Amino acid sequence: MDNVLHAATLPAAELGPDRVWMLPPLRASMAEVVDGLARAYRVPARELVSYVPQVEMEERFGRLPETAFRASEAMGFITMARWMCWCEERSNERG
């Protein structure tokens, strides 16, 4: 949702005539998501969250190739690396 909100606030004058771009996907395993949120909120997430692999979902969405979204990244859209930094920043804010 943050990427959609970010897109809505971009100044139209700075975008030029080409306003179509691919938003970068957040590529993470469930364990990475849980670990990131655990760091961000300083909670024992592994004790609070359980999940089991869903083969059909993983086959459809979990095995996509790595991609580069340099234009989107340059425009400030959230990427996986930025999401991981966000988790670290939240963790540091909480002391």
Phi, psi and omega in degrees: 000326179301322179294323178294315178297321178298315180300322182291339183258000178292135180292124183302323183296333182271351185275335182073188185286335181267103184244026179246127176210159179269127177285140181290133177282153173267110182263111179204146172284164177300322179298319179294320178296312180298315180296319179297314179293326177298317178294315184297319185253002178051054177233153178282069189302324180300331178278339185261339186241135173229150180202157177231147179301141174244098189307313182298317179294318179297321179296324182279320189237341188266002183233030179286149181290158174298143179223161178242134180233061187300319181296316179294319179296319180296333180274001174094012178287151184285129176247174179300317180297319179291326178295318179295322176297320178301316179300316179295318180298316179298321179297316180294325178296327183277354176077000000 
